[in-house]
Amino acid sequence: MRCISRTIGVLEEFDVETHGEYRYHVFLLTDWHGEPSNLQPEEHAEIQWFSEVEAVELDLAHPDYPDLFRKVEATQLSGT
């Protein structure tokens, strides 16, 4: 398995009192070879590919993910 990615964002935990202090690192994959596998089943229910439209409909871990996904999609479409 091989992938090419870049970091597109780091989000801080929005509810520190409930969840503790966490950082959510978000990556954009631009190339992938091989089959994805869940190497951390204690952290992830499953690994899947999603479009931006599909991803914002998911029950996400952070409320800022949808805005971040939309910004990335707009950037990719504009070529910047």
N, CA, C and O atoms as a MOPAC input file, in Angstrom:
PM7 MOZYME 1SCF
protein

 N      0.84600 1    -1.16200 1     0.00000 1
 C      0.00000 1     0.00000 1     0.00000 1
 C      0.90200 1     1.23800 1     0.00000 1
 O      1.89100 1     1.29600 1     0.73100 1
 N      0.54500 1     2.23300 1    -0.83400 1
 C      1.31000 1     3.46600 1    -0.91300 1
 C      0.32800 1     4.60200 1    -1.14300 1
 O     -0.63100 1     4.46300 1    -1.90200 1
 N      0.57400 1     5.73000 1    -0.48200 1
 C     -0.29000 1     6.88000 1    -0.72400 1
 C      0.53800 1     8.15600 1    -0.71600 1
 O      1.60900 1     8.22000 1    -0.11200 1
 N      0.01900 1     9.16600 1    -1.39900 1
 C      0.60800 1    10.50200 1    -1.38400 1
 C     -0.43700 1    11.41100 1    -0.74600 1
 O     -1.58200 1    11.46300 1    -1.19400 1
 N     -0.03500 1    12.12600 1     0.29900 1
 C     -0.99000 1    12.97100 1     1.00900 1
 C     -0.32600 1    14.25600 1     1.46200 1
 O      0.89700 1    14.39400 1     1.45800 1
 N     -1.18600 1    15.20000 1     1.85500 1
 C     -0.69400 1    16.43300 1     2.46700 1
 C     -1.66900 1    16.82500 1     3.56800 1
 O     -2.86500 1    16.54400 1     3.48300 1
 N     -1.14900 1    17.47200 1     4.59600 1
 C     -1.99200 1    17.92200 1     5.69500 1
 C     -2.81200 1    19.11300 1     5.22600 1
 O     -2.27900 1    20.05900 1     4.64500 1
 N     -4.12100 1    19.05800 1     5.48300 1
 C     -4.98100 1    20.17300 1     5.08900 1
 C     -5.55300 1    20.89800 1     6.28700 1
 O     -6.16000 1    21.95800 1     6.13000 1
 N     -5.37800 1    20.36300 1     7.46400 1
 C     -5.88600 1    21.05000 1     8.63900 1
 C     -5.59600 1    20.29600 1     9.91600 1
 O     -5.43100 1    19.07600 1     9.92800 1
 N     -5.54000 1    21.06500 1    10.99700 1
 C     -5.44900 1    20.51900 1    12.33900 1
 C     -6.50000 1    21.25800 1    13.15400 1
 O     -6.42000 1    22.47500 1    13.32600 1
 N     -7.48000 1    20.52100 1    13.65100 1
 C     -8.57200 1    21.10900 1    14.40600 1
 C     -8.39100 1    20.79700 1    15.88200 1
 O     -8.01300 1    19.68300 1    16.24500 1
 N     -8.66100 1    21.78000 1    16.73100 1
 C     -8.59600 1    21.58300 1    18.17700 1
 C     -9.93000 1    21.03300 1    18.66900 1
 O    -10.97100 1    21.28400 1    18.06200 1
 N     -9.89900 1    20.29100 1    19.75200 1
 C    -11.12500 1    19.76000 1    20.34900 1
 C    -12.07200 1    20.90000 1    20.69200 1
 O    -11.65600 1    21.89000 1    21.29400 1
 N    -13.32300 1    20.77400 1    20.32100 1
 C    -14.32200 1    21.81500 1    20.53500 1
 C    -14.97800 1    21.72600 1    21.90600 1
 O    -15.55500 1    22.71200 1    22.36600 1
 N    -14.90900 1    20.57300 1    22.57500 1
 C    -15.54400 1    20.37800 1    23.87200 1
 C    -14.53600 1    19.70800 1    24.81000 1
 O    -14.63000 1    18.51400 1    25.09100 1
 N    -13.57900 1    20.49300 1    25.28500 1
 C    -12.48200 1    19.96200 1    26.09500 1
 C    -12.99500 1    19.36100 1    27.40000 1
 O    -12.47600 1    18.34100 1    27.85400 1
 N    -13.99200 1    19.97000 1    28.00200 1
 C    -14.50800 1    19.45800 1    29.27900 1
 C    -15.07000 1    18.04500 1    29.13600 1
 O    -14.92100 1    17.23200 1    30.04800 1
 N    -15.70200 1    17.74400 1    28.02500 1
 C    -16.29300 1    16.42600 1    27.81600 1
 C    -15.28500 1    15.41900 1    27.28400 1
 O    -15.23300 1    14.28500 1    27.76100 1
 N    -14.47500 1    15.82300 1    26.29400 1
 C    -13.62100 1    14.88300 1    25.56700 1
 C    -12.14400 1    14.95600 1    25.92200 1
 O    -11.38900 1    14.05100 1    25.56600 1
 N    -11.71300 1    15.99100 1    26.60100 1
 C    -10.29800 1    16.18500 1    26.86200 1
 C     -9.66400 1    16.97400 1    25.72500 1
 O    -10.33100 1    17.33700 1    24.75600 1
 N     -8.38000 1    17.23100 1    25.85300 1
 C     -7.68000 1    18.02200 1    24.83300 1
 C     -7.18400 1    17.11400 1    23.71800 1
 O     -6.33100 1    16.25400 1    23.93600 1
 N     -7.72700 1    17.31500 1    22.52200 1
 C     -7.34200 1    16.53000 1    21.35300 1
 C     -7.08300 1    17.44800 1    20.17300 1
 O     -7.60300 1    18.56200 1    20.10200 1
 N     -6.28000 1    16.96500 1    19.26100 1
 C     -6.08800 1    17.61100 1    17.95900 1
 C     -6.47800 1    16.58900 1    16.90800 1
 O     -6.11700 1    15.41500 1    16.98800 1
 N     -7.22700 1    17.06600 1    15.91600 1
 C     -7.67900 1    16.21400 1    14.82100 1
 C     -6.89400 1    16.60500 1    13.57600 1
 O     -7.06500 1    17.70800 1    13.05600 1
 N     -6.04600 1    15.72100 1    13.09900 1
 C     -5.23000 1    15.97200 1    11.91700 1
 C     -5.98100 1    15.46800 1    10.69500 1
 O     -6.44700 1    14.32900 1    10.66900 1
 N     -6.09700 1    16.31800 1     9.68800 1
 C     -6.85400 1    15.98900 1     8.48900 1
 C     -5.90500 1    15.99200 1     7.29800 1
 O     -5.13900 1    16.93700 1     7.10900 1
 N     -5.95800 1    14.93500 1     6.49600 1
 C     -5.07600 1    14.78100 1     5.34800 1
 C     -5.89000 1    14.64100 1     4.07700 1
 O     -6.98800 1    14.08300 1     4.08300 1
 N     -5.34200 1    15.15300 1     2.99000 1
 C     -5.92000 1    14.97500 1     1.66600 1
 C     -5.04800 1    13.98600 1     0.91600 1
 O     -3.85900 1    14.23100 1     0.71100 1
 N     -5.63500 1    12.86600 1     0.50400 1
 C     -4.91300 1    11.88300 1    -0.30200 1
 C     -5.06700 1    12.24300 1    -1.76300 1
 O     -6.18200 1    12.42800 1    -2.25300 1
 N     -3.95200 1    12.34200 1    -2.45600 1
 C     -3.98900 1    12.68800 1    -3.87700 1
 C     -3.61800 1    11.51400 1    -4.77500 1
 O     -3.78000 1    11.58800 1    -5.99300 1
 N     -3.12200 1    10.43000 1    -4.18000 1
 C     -2.78300 1     9.24500 1    -4.95100 1
 C     -2.79600 1     8.05200 1    -4.00700 1
 O     -2.34800 1     8.15400 1    -2.86600 1
 N     -3.30800 1     6.92700 1    -4.47900 1
 C     -3.40700 1     5.73500 1    -3.62700 1
 C     -3.19900 1     4.49800 1    -4.47300 1
 O     -3.75000 1     4.37700 1    -5.56700 1
 N     -2.39500 1     3.57400 1    -3.95200 1
 C     -2.18400 1     2.28200 1    -4.58400 1
 C     -2.33300 1     1.21600 1    -3.51400 1
 O     -1.75300 1     1.33500 1    -2.43500 1
 N     -3.09800 1     0.18500 1    -3.79700 1
 C     -3.31000 1    -0.88500 1    -2.83300 1
 C     -4.69400 1    -0.80100 1    -2.21500 1
 O     -5.49400 1     0.06600 1    -2.56400 1
 N     -4.96100 1    -1.70500 1    -1.30400 1
 C     -6.25000 1    -1.76200 1    -0.63200 1
 C     -6.13600 1    -1.12700 1     0.75000 1
 O     -5.22300 1    -1.46200 1     1.50400 1
 N     -7.05000 1    -0.21200 1     1.09600 1
 C     -7.00800 1     0.36700 1     2.44200 1
 C     -7.39000 1    -0.67900 1     3.49000 1
 O     -8.21000 1    -1.55900 1     3.23000 1
 N     -6.79900 1    -0.57400 1     4.65500 1
 C     -7.15600 1    -1.46100 1     5.75900 1
 C     -7.16100 1    -0.65900 1     7.05200 1
 O     -6.42000 1     0.31400 1     7.19200 1
 N     -7.98100 1    -1.06500 1     7.97600 1
 C     -8.12400 1    -0.38100 1     9.25400 1
 C     -7.07600 1    -0.92000 1    10.21800 1
 O     -7.25300 1    -1.99300 1    10.79400 1
 N     -5.99600 1    -0.18800 1    10.39500 1
 C     -4.91000 1    -0.61800 1    11.26400 1
 C     -5.12100 1    -0.20100 1    12.71500 1
 O     -4.34900 1    -0.59200 1    13.59000 1
 N     -6.17400 1     0.60000 1    12.98100 1
 C     -6.47400 1     1.03100 1    14.34500 1
 C     -7.97000 1     0.85100 1    14.63200 1
 O     -8.69100 1     1.83600 1    14.78400 1
 N     -8.43800 1    -0.39800 1    14.70600 1
 C     -9.86800 1    -0.63800 1    14.89700 1
 C    -10.40900 1    -0.08800 1    16.21500 1
 O    -11.61500 1     0.12600 1    16.33900 1
 N     -9.54200 1     0.14500 1    17.19900 1
 C     -9.99800 1     0.74400 1    18.44900 1
 C    -10.32700 1     2.22900 1    18.28400 1
 O    -11.01000 1     2.80800 1    19.12800 1
 N     -9.84100 1     2.85200 1    17.19400 1
 C    -10.09500 1     4.26800 1    16.93400 1
 C    -11.07000 1     4.50200 1    15.78200 1
 O    -11.73500 1     5.53700 1    15.74700 1
 N    -11.16900 1     3.56800 1    14.84600 1
 C    -11.96700 1     3.76200 1    13.64300 1
 C    -12.91200 1     2.58600 1    13.43200 1
 O    -12.49700 1     1.42700 1    13.46400 1
 N    -14.18500 1     2.89700 1    13.21700 1
 C    -15.15600 1     1.83000 1    12.95900 1
 C    -14.87100 1     1.15500 1    11.63000 1
 O    -14.95200 1    -0.06800 1    11.51900 1
 N    -14.53600 1     1.95500 1    10.61400 1
 C    -14.22600 1     1.41400 1     9.29900 1
 C    -13.49400 1     2.46700 1     8.47500 1
 O    -13.47800 1     3.64700 1     8.82400 1
 N    -12.90000 1     2.02900 1     7.39900 1
 C    -12.19600 1     2.90400 1     6.47300 1
 C    -12.94300 1     2.84700 1     5.14400 1
 O    -13.15900 1     1.76700 1     4.59500 1
 N    -13.33500 1     4.00800 1     4.63000 1
 C    -14.03700 1     4.07500 1     3.35300 1
 C    -13.64600 1     5.35300 1     2.61800 1
 O    -13.14300 1     6.29900 1     3.22500 1
 N    -13.88100 1     5.37300 1     1.31600 1
 C    -13.72200 1     6.56700 1     0.50300 1
 C    -15.06900 1     7.28700 1     0.42500 1
 O    -16.11400 1     6.64900 1     0.29100 1
 N    -15.03800 1     8.61300 1     0.51000 1
 C    -16.25300 1     9.41200 1     0.41600 1
 C    -16.00400 1    10.64500 1    -0.42400 1
 O    -14.91100 1    11.21100 1    -0.41600 1
 N    -17.02800 1    11.05200 1    -1.14600 1
 C    -16.97300 1    12.36400 1    -1.78800 1
 C    -17.24200 1    13.41700 1    -0.71800 1
 O    -17.68800 1    13.08100 1     0.37900 1
 N    -16.98200 1    14.66600 1    -1.01900 1
 C    -17.26200 1    15.75400 1    -0.06900 1
 C    -18.73600 1    15.77200 1     0.28000 1
 O    -19.09300 1    15.94800 1     1.44500 1
 N    -19.59500 1    15.59500 1    -0.70500 1
 C    -21.04600 1    15.60800 1    -0.47900 1
 C    -21.44800 1    14.48600 1     0.48300 1
 O    -22.25300 1    14.70600 1     1.38800 1
 N    -20.89600 1    13.29500 1     0.29400 1
 C    -21.20500 1    12.17300 1     1.18300 1
 C    -20.60900 1    12.38200 1     2.57500 1
 O    -21.24900 1    12.06700 1     3.57800 1
 N    -19.39900 1    12.90600 1     2.63800 1
 C    -18.69500 1    13.05100 1     3.91900 1
 C    -19.41300 1    14.00600 1     4.86900 1
 O    -19.46700 1    13.74000 1     6.07000 1
 N    -19.95800 1    15.09700 1     4.37200 1
 C    -20.61100 1    16.05700 1     5.27000 1
 C    -21.91700 1    15.51900 1     5.84500 1
 O    -22.45700 1    16.10000 1     6.78600 1
 N    -22.43500 1    14.42000 1     5.29700 1
 C    -23.65700 1    13.80500 1     5.81300 1
 C    -23.37400 1    12.78000 1     6.91900 1
 O    -24.30700 1    12.28200 1     7.54800 1
 N    -22.10500 1    12.46500 1     7.15800 1
 C    -21.73200 1    11.47600 1     8.17100 1
 C    -21.80500 1    12.06300 1     9.58300 1
 O    -21.80200 1    13.28100 1     9.76200 1
 N    -21.87200 1    11.18100 1    10.57500 1
 C    -21.76300 1    11.57700 1    11.97500 1
 C    -20.26800 1    11.74600 1    12.25800 1
 O    -19.57100 1    10.77400 1    12.55100 1
 N    -19.78600 1    12.98100 1    12.16900 1
 C    -18.35000 1    13.26300 1    12.21500 1
 C    -17.87400 1    13.58000 1    13.63300 1
 O    -18.65700 1    14.00800 1    14.48000 1
 N    -16.58700 1    13.36400 1    13.87700 1
 C    -16.00900 1    13.56100 1    15.20500 1
 C    -15.85400 1    15.03600 1    15.58500 1
 O    -15.72800 1    15.34800 1    16.76900 1
 N    -15.86000 1    15.92900 1    14.62800 1
 C    -15.64000 1    17.35100 1    14.91300 1
 C    -16.62100 1    18.18000 1    14.08600 1
 O    -16.80400 1    17.90600 1    12.90000 1
 N    -17.25300 1    19.18500 1    14.68600 1
 C    -18.25000 1    19.97200 1    13.95400 1
 C    -17.67700 1    20.84200 1    12.83600 1
 O    -18.43000 1    21.30000 1    11.97700 1
 N    -16.36100 1    21.08200 1    12.82500 1
 C    -15.75200 1    21.90200 1    11.77100 1
 C    -15.35300 1    21.09400 1    10.54100 1
 O    -14.96300 1    21.67700 1     9.53000 1
 N    -15.44000 1    19.75700 1    10.60200 1
 C    -15.08000 1    18.94400 1     9.44300 1
 C    -15.85200 1    19.32200 1     8.17800 1
 O    -15.22700 1    19.46500 1     7.12700 1
 N    -17.16800 1    19.49000 1     8.22100 1
 C    -17.87100 1    19.81800 1     6.97600 1
 C    -17.35200 1    21.07100 1     6.28100 1
 O    -17.18000 1    21.07500 1     5.06200 1
 N    -17.09900 1    22.13600 1     7.04500 1
 C    -16.55400 1    23.36100 1     6.44200 1
 C    -15.17500 1    23.12000 1     5.85100 1
 O    -14.86300 1    23.62100 1     4.77100 1
 N    -14.35200 1    22.35700 1     6.55100 1
 C    -13.01800 1    22.04700 1     6.05700 1
 C    -13.09900 1    21.24100 1     4.76300 1
 O    -12.36200 1    21.51800 1     3.81700 1
 N    -13.98100 1    20.25100 1     4.71200 1
 C    -14.15100 1    19.44200 1     3.50300 1
 C    -14.60900 1    20.30200 1     2.32800 1
 O    -14.12000 1    20.14100 1     1.21000 1
 N    -15.54800 1    21.21600 1     2.57900 1
 C    -16.04400 1    22.08900 1     1.50800 1
 C    -14.93500 1    23.00000 1     0.97800 1
 O    -14.85100 1    23.23500 1    -0.22700 1
 N    -14.08400 1    23.51300 1     1.87300 1
 C    -12.97200 1    24.37400 1     1.44800 1
 C    -11.98400 1    23.59500 1     0.59300 1
 O    -11.49300 1    24.10500 1    -0.41400 1
 N    -11.69400 1    22.37300 1     0.98700 1
 C    -10.76400 1    21.54100 1     0.21800 1
 C    -11.34900 1    21.24200 1    -1.15500 1
 O    -10.64800 1    21.34200 1    -2.16300 1
 N    -12.62700 1    20.87700 1    -1.20400 1
 C    -13.28400 1    20.58700 1    -2.48100 1
 C    -13.23600 1    21.80700 1    -3.39300 1
 O    -12.94100 1    21.68100 1    -4.58200 1
 N    -13.52700 1    22.99200 1    -2.84500 1
 C    -13.49200 1    24.21400 1    -3.65300 1
 C    -12.07900 1    24.49400 1    -4.16600 1
 O    -11.90700 1    24.91300 1    -5.31000 1
 N    -11.08700 1    24.26900 1    -3.34000 1
 C     -9.69300 1    24.46700 1    -3.73100 1
 C     -9.30900 1    23.49500 1    -4.83800 1
 O     -8.65500 1    23.88700 1    -5.80400 1
 N     -9.70500 1    22.23800 1    -4.71000 1
 C     -9.37400 1    21.22300 1    -5.70800 1
 C    -10.04900 1    21.54900 1    -7.05100 1
 O     -9.44300 1    21.38500 1    -8.11000 1
 N    -11.29800 1    22.00700 1    -6.99700 1
 C    -12.02100 1    22.33100 1    -8.23100 1
 C    -11.43900 1    23.55900 1    -8.92100 1
 O    -11.44700 1    23.64400 1   -10.14900 1
 N    -10.93400 1    24.51500 1    -8.13500 1
 C    -10.37600 1    25.72700 1    -8.72700 1
 C     -8.93600 1    25.53200 1    -9.18600 1
 O     -8.40100 1    26.34300 1    -9.94200 1
 N     -8.30300 1    24.43200 1    -8.71800 1
 C     -6.93400 1    24.14000 1    -9.13200 1
 C     -5.87800 1    24.90900 1    -8.35900 1
 O     -4.71700 1    24.92800 1    -8.76800 1
 N     -6.25000 1    25.54800 1    -7.24300 1
 C     -5.27900 1    26.28800 1    -6.44400 1
 C     -4.76000 1    25.48300 1    -5.29300 1
 O     -3.93100 1    25.96900 1    -4.52300 1

